[in-house]
Amino acid sequence: MATSPKSKQKNLADLFLHGIQDIYYAEKKLTKALPKMAKAADSPDLQKALNDHLGETQEHVTKVEQVFALLDEKPKATKCDAIDGIIEEANSILEDFGDTEAGDAAIIFAGQAAEHYEITRYGSLAAFAQFLKYDKAEKILRSILDQEKAADKKLSELAEDRIDFAAAAVASSQDAPAKAAAR
């Protein structure tokens, strides 16, 4: 993409700051979305996992503010269309599936979309910080990245251990007459 002679040439440090502003917005939005998801969950284990991650997410907001301080920048959120879309989709999925047997699976489905977004952002930001020699910022970002990966793994375990099997069992019992008729 060409830039005009009058436009400021952007660099990796500019992208890093933009990314920090973006993830700050995302984390703040998720502190509002996670309680709704936890309240909608039927599984006590899923509720606990979401509430535990809410606490971590609140810590992430504070840690990202620490990164702003390291950059001598005031914390500023830049609107993140990606997380807004993920949260909008989560709300739609909860509306469609929240009161069904597949409700908890739908919550995990939506939750993992947010986790994967955060994992990609924190992974890139940590790599940028390493390249830019922002050692303290890198350490903070990698610690958040580790927590996001652990939250994603926990959601996968819940899905594999209980929730998806329960939803599938209900679906297979409802589909049995249709499958028998198709034979």
C-alpha positions as CSV (number, residue, x, y, z in Angstrom):
1,M,0.0,0.0,0.0
2,A,1.5,3.3,-1.1
3,T,1.6,6.3,1.2
4,S,1.5,9.9,0.2
5,P,4.6,12.0,0.8
6,K,2.8,14.0,3.5
7,S,1.6,11.0,5.5
8,K,3.6,9.7,8.4
9,Q,5.4,6.5,7.8
10,K,4.1,4.0,10.4
11,N,6.5,1.4,12.0
12,L,6.3,-1.6,14.2
13,A,6.2,0.5,17.4
14,D,3.1,2.2,16.0
15,L,1.5,-1.1,15.2
16,F,2.4,-2.4,18.7
17,L,0.7,0.6,20.3
18,H,-2.3,0.1,18.1
19,G,-2.4,-3.5,19.1
20,I,-2.3,-2.7,22.8
21,Q,-5.1,-0.2,22.4
22,D,-7.1,-2.9,20.5
23,I,-6.6,-5.6,23.1
24,Y,-7.4,-3.2,25.9
25,Y,-10.8,-2.5,24.2
26,A,-11.3,-6.3,23.8
27,E,-10.5,-7.2,27.4
28,K,-12.8,-4.4,28.7
29,K,-15.6,-5.7,26.5
30,L,-15.1,-9.2,27.6
31,T,-15.3,-8.2,31.3
32,K,-18.9,-7.3,30.4
33,A,-19.7,-10.4,28.2
34,L,-18.3,-13.1,30.5
35,P,-20.7,-12.6,33.4
36,K,-23.6,-13.0,30.9
37,M,-22.2,-16.2,29.6
38,A,-21.6,-17.6,33.1
39,K,-25.2,-16.8,34.1
40,A,-26.5,-18.5,31.0
41,A,-24.5,-21.7,31.6
42,D,-26.2,-24.7,33.2
43,S,-23.0,-26.7,34.0
44,P,-21.5,-25.6,37.4
45,D,-18.1,-26.5,36.0
46,L,-18.6,-24.2,33.0
47,Q,-20.0,-21.4,35.3
48,K,-16.8,-21.8,37.4
49,A,-14.5,-21.7,34.4
50,L,-16.1,-18.6,33.0
51,N,-16.2,-16.8,36.4
52,D,-12.5,-17.8,37.0
53,H,-11.6,-16.4,33.6
54,L,-13.5,-13.2,34.3
55,G,-11.2,-12.7,37.3
56,E,-8.2,-13.3,35.0
57,T,-9.7,-10.9,32.3
58,Q,-10.0,-8.2,34.9
59,E,-6.3,-8.8,35.7
60,H,-5.5,-8.6,32.0
61,V,-7.0,-5.1,31.9
62,T,-4.7,-4.1,34.7
63,K,-1.7,-5.8,33.1
64,V,-2.4,-4.1,29.7
65,E,-2.5,-0.8,31.6
66,Q,1.0,-1.7,32.9
67,V,2.1,-2.0,29.3
68,F,0.8,1.4,28.5
69,A,2.7,2.8,31.5
70,L,5.9,1.1,30.2
71,L,5.3,2.9,26.9
72,D,4.7,6.2,28.8
73,E,1.2,6.2,27.2
74,K,-2.1,6.9,28.8
75,P,-4.4,3.8,28.6
76,K,-6.6,4.2,25.5
77,A,-9.0,1.7,24.0
78,T,-9.3,1.6,20.2
79,K,-12.5,0.2,18.9
80,C,-12.0,-3.4,17.9
81,D,-14.5,-4.6,15.3
82,A,-13.3,-8.2,15.6
83,I,-14.2,-8.6,19.3
84,D,-17.4,-6.6,18.7
85,G,-18.3,-9.2,16.0
86,I,-17.4,-12.1,18.2
87,I,-19.5,-10.8,21.1
88,E,-22.4,-10.1,18.7
89,E,-22.2,-13.6,17.4
90,A,-22.0,-15.0,21.0
91,N,-25.2,-13.1,21.9
92,S,-26.9,-14.4,18.8
93,I,-25.8,-18.0,19.5
94,L,-27.0,-17.7,23.1
95,E,-30.4,-16.3,21.9
96,D,-30.7,-19.3,19.5
97,F,-29.3,-22.1,21.8
98,G,-29.2,-20.7,25.3
99,D,-32.4,-22.5,26.5
100,T,-31.7,-25.8,24.7
101,E,-29.7,-28.9,25.6
102,A,-26.9,-27.5,23.4
103,G,-26.8,-24.3,25.4
104,D,-23.5,-25.0,27.3
105,A,-21.9,-26.3,24.1
106,A,-23.0,-23.0,22.4
107,I,-21.4,-21.0,25.2
108,I,-18.1,-22.9,24.8
109,F,-18.4,-22.4,21.0
110,A,-18.7,-18.7,21.4
111,G,-16.1,-18.5,24.3
112,Q,-13.5,-20.2,22.3
113,A,-13.9,-17.8,19.4
114,A,-13.0,-15.0,21.8
115,E,-10.1,-17.0,23.3
116,H,-8.6,-17.7,19.9
117,Y,-8.8,-14.0,18.9
118,E,-7.0,-13.1,22.1
119,I,-4.4,-15.8,21.6
120,T,-3.5,-14.5,18.2
121,R,-3.3,-10.9,19.4
122,Y,-1.3,-11.6,22.5
123,G,1.0,-13.9,20.5
124,S,1.7,-11.2,17.9
125,L,2.1,-8.5,20.5
126,A,4.6,-10.6,22.5
127,A,6.6,-11.2,19.3
128,F,6.5,-7.5,18.5
129,A,7.6,-6.6,22.0
130,Q,10.5,-9.1,21.7
131,F,11.6,-7.6,18.4
132,L,11.3,-4.0,19.8
133,K,13.3,-5.0,22.9
134,Y,10.3,-4.1,25.2
135,D,11.4,-6.9,27.6
136,K,9.1,-6.0,30.5
137,A,6.1,-5.6,28.2
138,E,6.9,-8.9,26.5
139,K,7.0,-10.7,29.9
140,I,3.6,-9.3,30.8
141,L,2.1,-10.2,27.4
142,R,3.4,-13.7,27.5
143,S,1.9,-14.2,30.9
144,I,-1.5,-13.1,29.6
145,L,-1.0,-15.3,26.5
146,D,-0.4,-18.3,28.8
147,Q,-3.6,-17.7,30.7
148,E,-5.6,-17.3,27.5
149,K,-4.2,-20.6,26.2
150,A,-5.1,-22.3,29.6
151,A,-8.6,-20.9,29.4
152,D,-9.1,-22.2,25.9
153,K,-7.8,-25.6,27.0
154,K,-10.2,-25.7,29.9
155,L,-13.1,-24.9,27.6
156,S,-12.0,-27.7,25.3
157,E,-11.8,-30.1,28.2
158,L,-15.3,-29.2,29.4
159,A,-16.6,-29.7,25.9
160,E,-15.0,-33.0,25.4
161,D,-15.7,-34.4,28.9
162,R,-19.3,-33.4,29.4
163,I,-21.1,-30.8,27.4
164,D,-20.8,-31.9,23.8
165,F,-21.6,-35.5,24.8
166,A,-24.7,-34.5,26.6
167,A,-25.9,-32.4,23.7
168,A,-25.1,-35.2,21.2
169,A,-26.9,-37.7,23.3
170,V,-30.1,-35.6,23.3
171,A,-29.7,-35.0,19.5
172,S,-29.2,-38.7,18.8
173,S,-32.3,-39.7,20.8
174,Q,-34.3,-37.1,19.0
175,D,-32.9,-38.1,15.6
176,A,-33.5,-41.9,16.2
177,P,-37.0,-41.9,14.7
178,A,-35.9,-39.9,11.7
179,K,-32.8,-42.2,11.1
180,A,-35.0,-45.3,11.4
181,A,-37.5,-43.9,8.9
182,A,-34.6,-43.2,6.5
183,R,-33.5,-46.8,6.4
